Amino acid sequence: MITGHVFIATSLDGFIARPDGDIGWLLERDDPAEDHGYNDFIADKGAIVMGRGSFEKIITMGEWAYDRPVLVLSRQLAGKPVPDALQGKVRFCDSTPQDAMAQLAAEGVQRVYVDGGQVVQSFLREGLIADMVVTTVPVLIGAGRPLFGALPHDVSLRLESSRHFPSGLVQSAYRVLR
């Protein structure tokens, strides 16, 4: 069975980016000497699903960072050509979360990294997230794009682990209870 997994950072007040998509507050706290566990997290993922906002932010940050297939869920980008440098690495589609997971499962993918606020929210609403690693950055940005949004019902979580880093970041891993 295919499962979705989240690895994401948020400000202490719950935002993943400023209203304009800026994540400078996160990047200035990134300490390359600290291992936040991303490499261990991504090691067993067969694909990445993200939204347009995440994709557009990532392509402004230099060299493409992913070595797994990326599926970008976007009505605006669906049907548009993928940039030449990302051919064979990225696909655009306007599938629902359920359809995207079914497509990836048909391709043999079992574990999917789900990234981006709206995409994480939609996958949570559909019950497609198995667990989440949320790293909280000790900064209040006051407004922005929230990690979590409206849900049709409560989503119960079980804390699996929590750790803190010298930089002040706090990382918590949660299992989504069904």
C-alpha positions in Angstrom: 0.0 0.0 0.0 1.3 3.4 -0.9 1.8 6.0 1.9 2.4 9.7 2.2 5.1 11.2 4.5 5.8 14.8 5.4 9.1 16.5 6.3 8.6 20.2 6.6 9.6 23.3 8.6 7.3 25.9 10.1 7.7 29.1 12.1 6.7 29.0 15.7 3.4 30.6 14.7 2.7 27.9 12.2 3.7 29.4 8.8 5.8 27.7 6.1 6.4 30.9 4.2 5.5 34.6 4.3 2.4 35.7 2.4 4.6 36.3 -0.7 6.2 32.8 -0.5 9.5 34.1 1.0 11.3 31.6 3.2 14.4 33.7 4.1 13.5 33.4 7.8 14.0 29.7 7.4 17.1 29.8 5.2 19.0 32.1 7.6 18.4 29.6 10.4 19.7 26.7 8.4 23.0 25.4 9.8 24.8 23.0 7.4 26.6 21.6 10.4 23.3 20.3 11.9 21.9 17.1 10.6 18.1 17.5 10.7 17.5 14.0 9.3 16.4 14.8 5.8 18.8 12.3 4.2 17.5 9.5 6.4 13.9 10.6 5.8 14.2 10.7 2.0 16.2 7.5 1.7 13.2 5.2 1.4 10.9 7.5 -0.6 10.2 6.5 -4.3 8.7 9.9 -5.4 8.0 13.4 -4.3 4.6 15.1 -4.7 4.6 18.9 -4.3 2.4 21.9 -5.3 3.1 24.7 -7.7 4.2 27.1 -4.9 6.9 24.7 -3.7 8.1 23.9 -7.2 8.3 27.6 -8.2 10.3 28.4 -5.0 12.7 25.5 -5.5 13.5 26.3 -9.1 14.7 29.8 -7.9 17.2 28.3 -5.5 19.8 27.1 -7.9 20.6 23.5 -8.9 17.8 21.0 -8.8 18.1 19.2 -5.4 16.0 16.1 -6.0 17.2 12.7 -7.2 13.7 11.1 -7.2 10.8 11.7 -9.6 8.8 14.8 -8.7 5.1 15.1 -9.4 3.8 18.7 -9.3 0.1 18.9 -8.6 -1.1 22.1 -10.3 -4.1 23.1 -12.4 -2.0 26.1 -13.7 1.0 24.0 -14.8 -0.9 20.9 -16.0 -0.5 20.7 -19.8 2.5 23.1 -19.8 5.9 21.8 -20.8 8.4 21.0 -18.1 11.6 23.1 -18.4 14.2 21.4 -20.5 16.7 21.0 -17.6 14.0 19.1 -15.6 12.8 16.7 -18.4 12.6 13.2 -17.0 12.8 14.5 -13.4 9.5 16.4 -13.1 5.9 15.9 -14.3 3.0 18.4 -14.0 -0.6 17.1 -13.5 -3.9 18.3 -12.1 -4.8 15.0 -10.4 -6.6 14.7 -7.1 -4.5 13.5 -4.2 -6.2 10.0 -4.5 -5.5 9.9 -8.2 -1.9 11.0 -7.9 -1.2 8.3 -5.3 -3.0 5.7 -7.4 -0.8 6.7 -10.4 2.4 6.5 -8.3 1.3 3.1 -6.9 0.8 1.8 -10.4 4.4 2.8 -11.1 5.6 0.8 -8.2 6.1 3.6 -5.7 5.3 2.7 -2.1 6.4 5.7 0.0 5.9 9.3 -1.1 7.4 12.5 0.2 4.5 15.0 0.3 5.6 18.7 0.3 4.0 22.1 0.3 1.3 23.6 2.5 -1.7 23.2 0.3 -0.7 19.8 -0.9 0.0 18.6 2.7 -3.4 20.0 3.7 -5.2 18.2 0.8 -3.5 14.9 1.5 -4.3 15.2 5.2 -8.0 15.8 4.3 -8.0 12.7 2.2 -6.3 10.5 4.9 -3.2 9.9 2.8 -0.5 11.0 5.2 1.0 8.3 7.4 3.4 10.4 9.4 4.9 13.9 9.6 8.2 15.3 10.7 7.7 19.0 11.6 10.6 21.2 12.4 9.7 24.3 14.3 12.0 27.3 13.8 12.1 29.7 16.8 10.8 32.8 15.0 7.4 34.5 14.8 6.7 35.9 11.3 3.2 37.1 12.1 1.5 36.2 8.8 2.0 33.8 6.0 1.1 30.6 4.4 -0.1 28.2 7.1 1.1 24.6 7.3 -2.3 23.4 8.4 -5.8 24.5 7.2 -9.4 23.6 7.6 -10.2 19.9 8.0 -13.5 18.1 7.8 -12.7 16.3 11.1 -10.0 16.1 13.7 -6.8 14.4 12.7 -5.3 12.6 15.8 -1.6 12.3 16.0 0.8 10.4 18.2 4.1 11.9 19.0 6.8 9.4 18.1 9.9 11.5 19.0 11.1 15.0 19.6 14.5 16.6 19.6 16.1 20.0 19.7 19.2 21.4 18.0 21.8 23.9 19.1 20.4 26.4 16.5 17.1 26.4 18.5 15.1 24.3 16.0 12.8 21.7 17.5 11.8 18.7 15.5 8.9 16.4 16.2 7.9 13.3 14.5 4.2 12.3 14.5 2.3 9.2 13.4 -1.2 10.0 12.0 -3.8 7.8 13.7 -6.6 6.4 11.7 
